[in-house]
């Protein structure tokens, strides 16, 4: 029964996601697919996956322990904080903090996790901003 509840929740999330994609305004210069194509693809995959979970649930699902659920909740909280602080503190700082925390929780030593987080943030910044010319959120330090 819990699988079906999870599947229905996923299906509702997919519907909400695709409805939000329809709210994206198109500019007068657009590629053939437009900015709505990628969110629709993700929503479709989520809807299909959720429908499969509803139609073919696991007979004996194994749910994570409380400590694992807490870890998942903390990772979710970090990603929400990332989205909230991105505009104020900038892409590089927020990405470094989020990637460091997630690397640490995935089992890296704290120093290695911090190093990986900083390298991930700087590497993505270099590729997307400096090489590809895409604009990323600037923080108080100008990057």
Secondary structure by P-SEA (a helix, b strand, c coil): caaaaaaaaaaaaaaaaaaaaaaccccccccccccaaaaaaaaaaaaaaaaaaaaccccbbbbbcaaaaaaaaaaaaaaaaaaaacccccaaaaaaaaaaaaaaaacccaaaaaaaaaaaaaaaaaacccccccccccccccc
